[in-house]
Amino acid sequence: MLIGSLGAFGSFINLHLEQVVGLTGSQIGFVTFIGLVVTVVMNPIWGYIADKSGKHTLLLKMAFFAAVAVGTLYFSSRNFFMIVIVVILFEGLRAPMVPMMEYLSTNYADKYHYDFGKIRVYASWGFMLIAMASGFMVAGLEFEIFGHSLAFTGFMSLEFAAFGIFIIMNFLALILCFSLPKPEQKGDPVTTVKKKAFGKKDVKELLTNQRFVFILVLTMFGFMVLESAWGYATMHLVTVLEASESIVSWLAFFMVAPEVVILPLGTILMLKTGFKNWYILSLITMIGRLLVYSFATSPMVFAFGGMVHGLMIVMHITGTIAYIRRVVEPRTLGLALTILASSMALSRALFSFAFGWVYENISSFAVFQIAAGIVLLALIMAVKSKHLKTVGDEIGVA
């Protein structure tokens, strides 16, 4: 439900701001920037509160409620100043969603020795199905089969595609939260350690943990640079290359269809390939993908470039989360995951703002060309890193 809602929201929000509200590329970049800066600030606060109180599930419920309530206000906002104010509330209050989901689900996976990738793959299914459905409902669909033409016209507005689906699915997710198992009061090693000794000393140790800081920086200059550039993909395709809004559906299909196959096998594939080797391979394919985006003038060729997306997702979901669980203490895991989310948000804020300026003042193609150069720096970091090798060996032994 959560990632499915983001499949619709993320695919159409920039188009909504550009075509419905009438914002410029720089204004859209600033809206993204300010929302993510708020996320950067709020995530560690939510993580500290969660680890200090042990109320991870309660914070998740509050975040879903805020997404529904403030999302409705965002839906009705039609001027730049109001949107900036609403985005500050929207992103700040829903910030703990993904970190708390990852905390709860990876804890259960770890407790029952279950591969987290086999849980996370349902998020991929949600993203693909909802993004594809919303794209076709906005733009319609026409195709031929056995000599017969089948077609239907679009019937959904950009506003509803961006916000209506998001609000409905987050409301359903909020209801589902009440069926989550209650945390064990006794015999739960994570809860026991967390309540016993979490304080400012633990925060300082986490922030000075070199192996933890390394993965944050690598994520900021690799995974998040591509994600920041990707935020302008629909604008590039629909506004510049004049593709139909249905291209959103094909983007989701080519990106996520391979992902739903590869993600449940992520742990096995990473260990067989080599933990560090998988990071290097993923970053190389990210650069190749951005180069395709940099020069493709055919919308379908552009969409096809996303076929390697699954390698990057395995790197981040299977690799980075396993890495963090290995290098930080259990009592600070919630805080570590929210700091990861904040680092990702900070990176995306800065690069989205910069890419918005590039989109408006240079060209949409330049957004992807510059991003490819930055990801190359991340590749050099990965090649030279000792941390990926040593932590990967520890994970392989475990």
N, C-alpha and C positions, 0 to 999 in steps of 0.2 A: 504493500500500500504506500509506504513512504517513498520508495524509489520510483514507483510508478507515477506518483503525483509529480515528482521532479522531472520525469520524462516529458510530461506535458508542459509544466511550468518553464523548465529550462529551455525547451525547444521554441517556445513562443513568446517569452517575456520580452526579449529585445525587439522582436518584430512588433509586438504590441506597443512598446514605448516609442518605436520609430514611426509606425504607420497609423496608429490610433491616437496616441497622445501628441505625436509630432516632435519628439526630442531629436537632437542632433547626435552624431556619433560621440562627440566629446561629452555631452550631457549624459548619455547612456553609460559611458565609461565612468563618469563621476558617480552616478547612482549605484553602479556595481561596486565602485571603490568604497563609498561611504558605508554601504551595507556590510561589506566584508571587513572594514576596519572595526565596526561595532562587534562583529563576530570574533575578531581577534581579541578584543578587550573582554568580552563576556564569557568566552569559552573557558579560560582558566578559572574565572570566578565560579562558573557553574561546576567545573570539575572539582575545585576545592570544596565547595559546599556538598557535592555528592559524596566525595571520599570522607569528608568530616562527619557527615550525618548518616551515610549509608543509604540515603533515599534516592537511589538511582532511578528506580521505577517511577517514583512520584515526579521527579524532574522530567522524565520522558512524557508522562501524561500532561504535565503543565505545558510542555513545548508543543505538543499536538493541539492542545486547546488554543494556545496563542496563535498558532499557524492558521487555524480556522477563523478566529475572531479578527485578527489584524489583517489576514489575507482578504477578508471581506471589505475592509477599509481601503486596502491597496487597490482592489478591484474598481472602486468608485473614484479614485484619485485621477485628476485630469490636468494638473499643472505641475511644473518642475519642482517648485518649492514644497508643495504638499507631498509629492512623491518622496522627496528626500526625507522629510519628517517621518512619513509612514514606514519607509524602508529601515530607518534606524530602529523603530519599535519592532518591526517584522523580523529582522535578522537577529536582533539582540535577544528576543524572547524565544525564538525557535532554534537558537544556536546549539543547545545540548542534544538535539534529536539524534544525529548520526553518532556522535561519541557515546551516548548512553545506550543506543541500540548495539553498537559494537562491543561495549563493555559487557552488557548482559548476555549477548549471544556467544561471544568468545569465552566467557566464563563457563557457560553451560557446555560448550564444545570441549573446553579443556577438562572440565570435571568428568565428562562421560567419554573422553578420548575419541571425540567425533571430529571429523574434518570440517572446519569452519566454511571452507569453500562450498561444501554441499548444502550449507544453509544460505550462504550469500548468493548462490546462483538464482535463488527465487527473486532476489532484487533485480537481477538482470532480466529475468522473464517479465517482471513487472514493468521495467523501463521500456523494453522492446515492444511489448503488446500495447501499452498505453500511448507511447510516442507514435507508433505506427497508426493506431486507431484514430488518434486525434488529428494527425496529418491528413489522413484520408477524409475525415469528417469535415475538415476545413475546406480542402481543395477538391474533394470528389475523387473518383477513380474511373479509369476507362481502360479496358484490355480486351483482347480477343482470345477465344478458346474454341478450338474445333470449328473455326470458321464463323463463329457467332460473336458479336460484339456485346460485351457486358459493361454497363456504365451506370454511375449515379453521380449526381451533382453534390457539391459541398453544401452542408446545411448548418455548420457551426461557425460562430464568429471567432475572431482572434482573441477577443476578450474572454470568452468562455473557455476557449482552449487553454489559455494561460492561467486563468484563475478558477473557473467553475469546477473543472476536473480536480484541480489541486485542493480546493476547499472540501469537496465531497469525499475525496479519498483520505484526507487527513482526519476528517470527522469519523470515518469508518475505522481508521487506525486507532483513534482515541478510544473508541468502544472496544476494540480488540485488546488494548492495553490492560483492561480490567480482567482479562482471562490469563494474564501472565502469572506464573507460579510465584508465590511469596518467598522471599529469601529465607533460608534456614536460619534459625536463631541459635542453634547449637551445632557444633561439629562442622561448621562451614569455615574452612581454613582462611578463605579470603576475607570473610566478614570479621573473623576473630582477630586477624593481624591488623586489619584496617582500624578497628575500634580501639585496639590496644595501644597503637603507637604512631598515629598520624599527626604531624605537626609541621612547624616552619622548617625544622631541620631537614625533614624529608623533601620539602619543596626545594631547598637549596641544593641538596644532593642530586635531585633530578635535573635541575637546570645546569649543573656542572658535570653531568654525566656525558663524557665525550662521545661515547658510542650512540647515545640517544640524540645528542645535538647533530651528529653527522647525518643521521637518517632524516632529521627534520630539514636540513639544508638541501640534501639530495632531492627530497620530495618537492621542495619549493622551486628548485631550478630544473626539474625534470617533469614529473607528472603534472604539476600545477601550471607550468608554462603552456603545455599543450592544452590543458583544460581552459586556460584564459583565452588563448587564441580561438579555441573551439566556440567560445561564447559569441563570436562574430560570424560563425559559419552560416547560420540561416540568413542573416542580413546579407552576407556576401553572395549567397546563392540566389535568394529571391530578389534582392534589390539590384545587385550588380550583374549577375549572370541571367537574371530574368526567368528563373525557374519557378514552377508552380509550388505552392505551399506543400503539396504532396511530397516534395523532396524530403521533408522532415521524416516521413514514414520510411523512405528508402535509406536515409542516413541511419535511422535506428536499426533497421534490419541488417544492413551490412556490418554495422559495428557490433551488434549484440548477438546475432545468431551464432557466430563462431564462439563468442564468449560463454554462452550457455552450455556449450559442449566442453570447452577447455577448463572452465573454472572449477567444476567438481574434481577434476584431475590435477588441480594446480599444485598441491603439495607434492604429489608423486613426480610430476614433471619437473618441478624446481629442484628436487633432490637428485633426480637422475641427471639433469642437465648440469647441476652445480648451482648453488644459491647465488654466488657472485656472477656466474656466467649468465644466469637468467636476467639479472639486472642489466648487464651489458647488452644482451640480445634485445631486451625490451626497449632500451634507450635508442639502439640503432634503428629499430623498426619505427619508433616515434619520430626520429629525424626523417626517415624515408617517407612516412605518412605526411609530415608537414611539407616536404618537398613536392609531393603530389598535389597537395592543397595550394602550394605556391604558384603552380604553373598550369593546372588543369582549367580548361575553359568549358569543359563538358560537365554539367551537374552530376551525371551518373558516374563519370570517372572519379570525380571528387568523392562521391558517396562510397565508391568501391575502395577508396584508399583507407576507409575505416575497418577493413577486414582484419587488420592486425591489432585492433583495439584490445582484444582479449588477452594478449601477452602483457600489455601494460596493466590491465586490471588484476591479473594474477600476481604481477610484481607488487602492486600496492596492497591488494586485499589479503592475499596469502602471505606474501613475503614481508612487507613492512609491518603488518600487525604481529606476525609471528616474531619478527626481529625485536619489536618493542616489548612484547611479553617476555622475551628472553633477557633483555638488558635492564629492565626496571623492576623495582620491588613491587610485589602484588598490592601492597597498601597504597601505592601511588599510581596504580594502573589507570584509574578513572581520570586523574589529573593528567597523566601522560597522554592519554588519547584525546583529551580536550585541548592540550597544548599542540598536539599534532594537527588537530582541526584548526586551531588558531594560526599556526604556521602556514597551513595550506591557504587559509583565508587571507592572511597578510600578503602572501605571494600573489594570489589571484587578484587581490585588490590593486596592488601596484601595477601588475602587468595588464590587467583589464583597463585600468585608467590610461596607461601608456598606449595600449593597442587601440583604444577608442580614438585617441589623438591621431595615431597613424592611419586608422581607417578613414577618418574625416579629411586629413590634410595630405596624405601621400596616396595610398591605395589600399584596398582590401587585400590584394595579393601580398603586399609588403608585410601585413600582419603575420602571415604564416612564414614568410621568408626570415623575418627577424626572430620569430619563435624557434625556428630550426637552428639558428646560430646559438641561441641561449641553451637549448637542450644539448647541443654539442659540448658545452661546458660541463653539464651534468654527466655526460658519458665519460669525459676525462676524469672527473671525480671518482666515478665507479671503477674505472680501470685501475686507478692508482690506490684505491682504498684497501686497507688491511682489515677494516671492521667487517665488511661484507663477507670476507673469507672466514674469519675466526667465528663470527656469530653463526654463519651458515654451517660451519662444522659442528658447533654445539647443537643446533637444531637437528642436524642429521643424526647425531648420536642419540638425542632424546627420542 
